[in-house]
Amino acid sequence: DRIAVCISGGKDSMVLAKLMQELQRHTEQPFELVFLVMDPGYAPANRALIEENAARLGIPITVFQSDIFDVAYQVEKNPCYLCARMRRGILHNLCLELGISKLALGHHFDDAVQTFFMNLFYEGRLGCFSPKTYLSRKQITVIRPLVFCEEREIKGAARRLQLPVVKSACPADGVTARKDTDVLVKNLEKTFPHLRTKVLGAMQRAGLDGW
């Protein structure tokens, strides 16, 4: 298999890239890795820091430029939705052009729980992204190898790897529905211990969206 690892400015994707590189070195199942950085409009300093982090970890990245931020944030309603959709579309098309059969994304345990609650609160449905999704139109399988890793574990790995934090270039950083949901879940867990673990377990027992 030829697997693309999507690297953004966040710690999650850079830790994922290093873990996939280590897995490639130690597994008996051979596979090829391609490390893709899609630049949606980073500030020069942020892009330079991503490149420095990759070089420090020995990860050979390929950067693709786009104007996603400029386009998405001219839209007043749901710019986050448009941004995410455009990023997915560009990534999937890149995989097709490069002959890649699998795309690895850095979503983790906490992302999954937040997505479950966001779908419930904002769309009135039970749903979440799945650990593995086959996109029949593009003939690409999306995998999320970190989906059972908590965010705190990934932060710990980033500290051990001495990765400087890349500040989000998103104009809506810190004021999104996902951030609000993150705060809500953390507050609920003070009253209902292990709430996140129970939600993920319920999704698995229900077989929700391939879980």
C-alpha angles and dihedrals in degrees: 000000000000109000126193117207112206111220120194128170093275127102091238096066095042091051089047090053092053093046092050090049091052091046090052090054096049106032125097090216107082121220138159123239130211118185112211125192113189108198106209092183108307121180109256091250092053093048091048090052092052089051091048092050091050092048091049090054095043093245114149105217132191114209123210119193123220139164096228096131093050092050100039098048094052084071114086097198120062100343089165091057092049092046092051092046093050092048091051092048094051093046093049092049091049090054090052092050092049096046093245119161100188133040119199117207129190101234111141141194095280092048089056094051092046091049091051092054093042091054089049097046101037103030104024094234139110108241148116139175111275131235089247128020128180114213103206096189092056096028090229128132114217113209130188107199095177096053094112093045117096119231091244090059091052091048088052091052090049090053092050089050088049093232114172113228115256107215112231113258091204111120089217095050111145096009101073132117088248091057091049090050091048091055092046094051092049091051092047091051089061087065098032109040117217091010093150093052091048092050092051090046091051090051090053095046090049092048087232113187094340096317 
